[in-house]
Amino acid sequence: MAEVLEELTEVFPEMQYWLRKIPEVHSNYLSVRFLNGTEPVIFGSLLYAVKNEKDSERKDNQMFFYVDQNSLVTINLDDNTRGIMNTGERSAMLQQCTTARDGMFVLFRAILHYYHVGMDQFETHLRELERKMELRNARTLMDQILEARFELLYWSNLFIPYSELMAAAREAYLDEMEDSRFFKQLQHRIERMERLFQHYEKEIDTLISIDNATSGVRGNEIMKTLTIVTSVCTPATAAGAIWGMNFENLPLIDKTWGVVLVISLILASMASMYVWMMMKGWTGDLLRVKPTQRPADDPDKRGKSVRKG
């Protein structure tokens, strides 16, 4: 890197400030300057992830760029992006560029391809997660939802410099951007990505809300079940506490049929307690057997519905 910077300093002495800044920059960086007070210059660095296929591993990369009226200089551009820029489509677009800034817009639009690939893979995983939640909302699904949230956060953070770049371009070139076809193409692609991020954020928030609601319902059912069991078993607990005391003259303790009578009274009290709660409607559907197969998946019902159609 030091040799490259030294060589560029000799070829482009007007870029000395940017070239001296590069070793100090380890994150996204963007600056707009005006040489001689009028000529706009945009330079900085871009962190992005190289991901050319859905199943490929992403590789983080940092590119440095400088653009003025006549020159577009990049440092540390990855080989995959270089290959994309050398394809027939990108080469034709670069040949149509009349200014260096148009070439920068074409380059940044090409890098956005990695974001679309990452979002395609993210969407596939999100659909699988939604399917799992629909079939069986296991407790481990929340961990998977949080993993999806962090994955989306990763791509969203990488996307932030694009919004800053669009604002910087308008700051530097003002109304000239209204006539730039390449700027508008990049702008529309950025808007597409922003809509995707907003949509997926809402989906993940919905999944979290569903999981929280399901957990709340399960917790209420558990507490309700424990309350019913505790209430029904209260007579047995009370009887055991009374007849388990170390006294000599307890009622019915010297009778041979006393145990049978006490057990009968306990069972009758427990049954009465449950019948009373059931008449009050407090037991709900806790004792109903849940079907193991959803009605929509029942072969008989599915066959009947087809015949009716």
RAQUI-V792769 format. One record per residue. N is the residue number from 1. RES is the residue in three letters. SS is DSSP state (H for helix, E for strand, - for the rest). PHI is phi in whole degrees, -180 to 180 (* if undefined). PSI is psi in degrees with one decimal (* if undefined). Layout:
n: (N:N)
res: (RES:RES)
ss: (SS:SS)
phi: (PHI:PHI)
psi: (PSI:PSI)
This chain:
n: (1:2:3:4:5:6:7:8:9:10:11:12:13:14:15:16:17:18:19:20:21:22:23:24:25:26:27:28:29:30:31:32:33:34:35:36:37:38:39:40:41:42:43:44:45:46:47:48:49:50:51:52:53:54:55:56:57:58:59:60:61:62:63:64:65:66:67:68:69:70:71:72:73:74:75:76:77:78:79:80:81:82:83:84:85:86:87:88:89:90:91:92:93:94:95:96:97:98:99:100:101:102:103:104:105:106:107:108:109:110:111:112:113:114:115:116:117:118:119:120:121:122:123:124:125:126:127:128:129:130:131:132:133:134:135:136:137:138:139:140:141:142:143:144:145:146:147:148:149:150:151:152:153:154:155:156:157:158:159:160:161:162:163:164:165:166:167:168:169:170:171:172:173:174:175:176:177:178:179:180:181:182:183:184:185:186:187:188:189:190:191:192:193:194:195:196:197:198:199:200:201:202:203:204:205:206:207:208:209:210:211:212:213:214:215:216:217:218:219:220:221:222:223:224:225:226:227:228:229:230:231:232:233:234:235:236:237:238:239:240:241:242:243:244:245:246:247:248:249:250:251:252:253:254:255:256:257:258:259:260:261:262:263:264:265:266:267:268:269:270:271:272:273:274:275:276:277:278:279:280:281:282:283:284:285:286:287:288:289:290:291:292:293:294:295:296:297:298:299:300:301:302:303:304:305:306:307:308:309)
res: (MET:ALA:GLU:VAL:LEU:GLU:GLU:LEU:THR:GLU:VAL:PHE:PRO:GLU:MET:GLN:TYR:TRP:LEU:ARG:LYS:ILE:PRO:GLU:VAL:HIS:SER:ASN:TYR:LEU:SER:VAL:ARG:PHE:LEU:ASN:GLY:THR:GLU:PRO:VAL:ILE:PHE:GLY:SER:LEU:LEU:TYR:ALA:VAL:LYS:ASN:GLU:LYS:ASP:SER:GLU:ARG:LYS:ASP:ASN:GLN:MET:PHE:PHE:TYR:VAL:ASP:GLN:ASN:SER:LEU:VAL:THR:ILE:ASN:LEU:ASP:ASP:ASN:THR:ARG:GLY:ILE:MET:ASN:THR:GLY:GLU:ARG:SER:ALA:MET:LEU:GLN:GLN:CYS:THR:THR:ALA:ARG:ASP:GLY:MET:PHE:VAL:LEU:PHE:ARG:ALA:ILE:LEU:HIS:TYR:TYR:HIS:VAL:GLY:MET:ASP:GLN:PHE:GLU:THR:HIS:LEU:ARG:GLU:LEU:GLU:ARG:LYS:MET:GLU:LEU:ARG:ASN:ALA:ARG:THR:LEU:MET:ASP:GLN:ILE:LEU:GLU:ALA:ARG:PHE:GLU:LEU:LEU:TYR:TRP:SER:ASN:LEU:PHE:ILE:PRO:TYR:SER:GLU:LEU:MET:ALA:ALA:ALA:ARG:GLU:ALA:TYR:LEU:ASP:GLU:MET:GLU:ASP:SER:ARG:PHE:PHE:LYS:GLN:LEU:GLN:HIS:ARG:ILE:GLU:ARG:MET:GLU:ARG:LEU:PHE:GLN:HIS:TYR:GLU:LYS:GLU:ILE:ASP:THR:LEU:ILE:SER:ILE:ASP:ASN:ALA:THR:SER:GLY:VAL:ARG:GLY:ASN:GLU:ILE:MET:LYS:THR:LEU:THR:ILE:VAL:THR:SER:VAL:CYS:THR:PRO:ALA:THR:ALA:ALA:GLY:ALA:ILE:TRP:GLY:MET:ASN:PHE:GLU:ASN:LEU:PRO:LEU:ILE:ASP:LYS:THR:TRP:GLY:VAL:VAL:LEU:VAL:ILE:SER:LEU:ILE:LEU:ALA:SER:MET:ALA:SER:MET:TYR:VAL:TRP:MET:MET:MET:LYS:GLY:TRP:THR:GLY:ASP:LEU:LEU:ARG:VAL:LYS:PRO:THR:GLN:ARG:PRO:ALA:ASP:ASP:PRO:ASP:LYS:ARG:GLY:LYS:SER:VAL:ARG:LYS:GLY)
ss: (-:H:H:H:H:H:H:H:H:H:H:-:H:H:H:H:H:H:H:H:H:H:-:-:-:-:-:-:E:E:E:E:E:E:E:-:-:-:E:E:E:E:E:E:E:E:E:E:E:E:-:-:-:-:-:-:-:-:E:E:E:E:E:E:E:E:E:-:-:-:-:E:E:E:E:-:-:-:H:H:H:H:H:H:H:-:-:H:H:H:H:H:H:H:H:H:-:-:-:H:H:H:H:H:H:H:H:H:H:H:H:H:H:H:H:H:H:H:H:H:H:H:H:H:H:H:H:H:H:H:H:H:H:H:H:-:-:-:-:-:H:H:H:H:H:H:H:H:H:H:H:H:H:H:H:H:H:H:H:H:H:H:H:H:H:H:H:H:H:H:H:H:H:H:H:H:H:H:H:-:H:H:H:H:H:H:H:H:H:H:H:H:H:H:H:H:H:H:H:H:H:H:H:H:H:H:H:H:H:H:H:H:H:H:H:H:H:H:H:H:H:H:H:H:H:H:H:H:H:H:H:H:-:H:H:H:H:H:H:H:H:H:H:-:-:-:-:-:-:-:-:-:-:-:-:-:-:H:H:H:H:H:H:H:H:H:H:H:H:H:H:H:H:H:H:H:H:H:H:H:-:-:-:-:-:-:-:-:-:-:-:-:-:-:H:H:H:-:H:H:H:H:H:H:H:H:H:H:-)
phi: (*:-63:-66:-65:-64:-66:-66:-66:-63:-72:-77:-123:-64:-71:-98:-59:-62:-66:-67:-72:-78:-58:-62:-91:-96:-127:-145:-65:-149:-149:-142:-118:-131:-127:-69:60:81:-132:-80:-76:-137:-119:-149:164:-137:-134:-92:-149:-110:-86:-147:-92:-129:-62:-94:-83:-77:-83:-126:-74:-147:-124:-110:-110:-141:-147:-140:-128:-66:-119:-131:-125:-117:-124:-128:69:-73:-69:-65:-65:-68:-61:-65:-64:-69:-93:-69:-60:-63:-69:-62:-63:-67:-65:-68:-84:-72:-98:-133:-67:-65:-64:-63:-64:-65:-64:-65:-68:-67:-67:-66:-63:-57:-64:-67:-65:-63:-63:-70:-64:-66:-62:-64:-61:-65:-67:-66:-63:-66:-64:-66:-63:-67:-68:-79:-157:-83:-73:-67:-76:-66:-62:-62:-69:-65:-66:-62:-65:-62:-69:-64:-66:-63:-61:-68:-65:-67:-67:-83:-55:-59:-68:-63:-67:-64:-63:-67:-66:-64:-66:-64:-79:-112:53:-72:-64:-69:-68:-102:-94:-66:-71:-65:-67:-63:-65:-62:-65:-70:-65:-64:-61:-65:-62:-64:-62:-60:-63:-65:-69:-62:-65:-62:-66:-61:-65:-63:-65:-65:-64:-64:-64:-64:-64:-64:-65:-65:-63:-63:-65:-65:-64:-65:-66:-63:-63:-65:-65:-61:-65:-67:-66:-86:-61:-59:-65:-65:-66:-65:-64:-68:-72:-78:-97:-76:-88:-118:-84:-107:-90:-60:67:-74:-101:-97:-72:-97:-65:-63:-62:-67:-65:-63:-63:-63:-64:-63:-64:-66:-64:-65:-64:-62:-69:-62:-64:-67:-68:-66:-76:81:-87:-80:60:-108:-66:-97:-76:-82:-79:-67:-81:-128:-68:-56:-68:-98:-72:-60:-65:-67:-66:-65:-63:-65:-67:-66:-65:-67)
psi: (-39.1:-41.2:-39.4:-43.8:-39.6:-40.2:-43.0:-33.7:-36.2:-39.4:-40.8:80.5:-24.6:-11.8:15.6:-42.1:-44.3:-42.5:-34.7:-25.6:-25.6:-48.7:-18.6:-13.3:124.6:13.4:-173.5:137.9:138.2:134.9:142.9:124.5:162.3:106.4:135.0:17.2:-4.9:-40.3:116.5:144.1:132.7:129.3:160.6:-157.3:155.7:123.8:128.2:164.7:127.5:115.2:100.2:-23.8:156.5:-38.8:2.0:154.3:140.9:146.6:122.8:141.8:151.5:121.0:141.3:139.0:155.2:130.7:130.7:-158.2:-30.1:-18.7:143.5:115.1:130.6:146.4:136.1:31.2:131.5:157.5:-34.8:-42.3:-34.8:-40.0:-39.3:-41.1:-18.9:-0.7:164.9:-41.2:-49.9:-37.9:-40.8:-39.4:-40.5:-36.0:-24.8:-9.6:131.4:-15.2:162.7:-33.8:-32.6:-37.6:-35.7:-41.0:-39.0:-41.9:-46.7:-32.0:-35.2:-38.5:-28.7:-16.6:-37.8:-35.2:-39.9:-40.5:-43.3:-39.1:-32.9:-44.7:-39.3:-41.4:-39.1:-46.2:-36.8:-39.1:-38.7:-39.7:-40.9:-37.9:-42.0:-41.1:-34.8:-40.4:-45.5:109.0:79.8:160.7:-26.3:-7.8:-30.5:-38.2:-39.8:-35.6:-41.4:-36.6:-41.5:-37.8:-44.3:-34.2:-44.1:-38.2:-36.6:-50.9:-35.2:-40.2:-37.6:-24.9:-17.7:-43.3:-23.6:-41.1:-38.8:-36.9:-41.7:-41.3:-38.5:-38.3:-41.2:-37.1:-39.5:-41.6:-5.1:-127.1:-9.7:-23.6:-21.9:-22.4:3.4:113.7:-37.4:-34.0:-43.2:-36.7:-42.7:-39.2:-45.4:-36.2:-36.2:-39.7:-36.5:-45.1:-39.6:-40.2:-40.1:-46.6:-44.7:-41.4:-45.5:-33.9:-41.6:-39.8:-44.9:-40.4:-38.4:-42.1:-40.8:-40.6:-41.0:-43.4:-41.6:-42.0:-42.0:-41.8:-38.5:-41.7:-42.4:-42.0:-40.4:-39.9:-40.4:-46.6:-37.2:-41.7:-45.4:-37.3:-42.8:-45.4:-41.8:-41.8:-42.7:-36.0:0.0:-44.0:-41.6:-38.0:-43.1:-43.1:-41.7:-36.1:-38.9:-53.3:-1.3:2.3:151.8:66.1:152.2:-36.9:65.6:145.1:136.2:8.0:-22.0:8.3:142.0:-27.4:8.1:-40.2:-43.9:-41.1:-43.3:-43.7:-39.9:-42.9:-39.1:-47.9:-40.5:-40.1:-41.3:-42.5:-41.0:-40.1:-43.3:-42.7:-39.5:-43.7:-34.2:-38.8:-30.6:-14.0:21.4:-17.5:-25.3:-139.2:29.4:-29.4:0.7:142.3:124.4:137.3:141.1:-14.5:133.5:145.8:-34.2:-22.9:2.8:121.3:-39.6:-46.9:-35.9:-39.2:-40.7:-42.3:-36.3:-40.7:-36.4:-35.7:*)
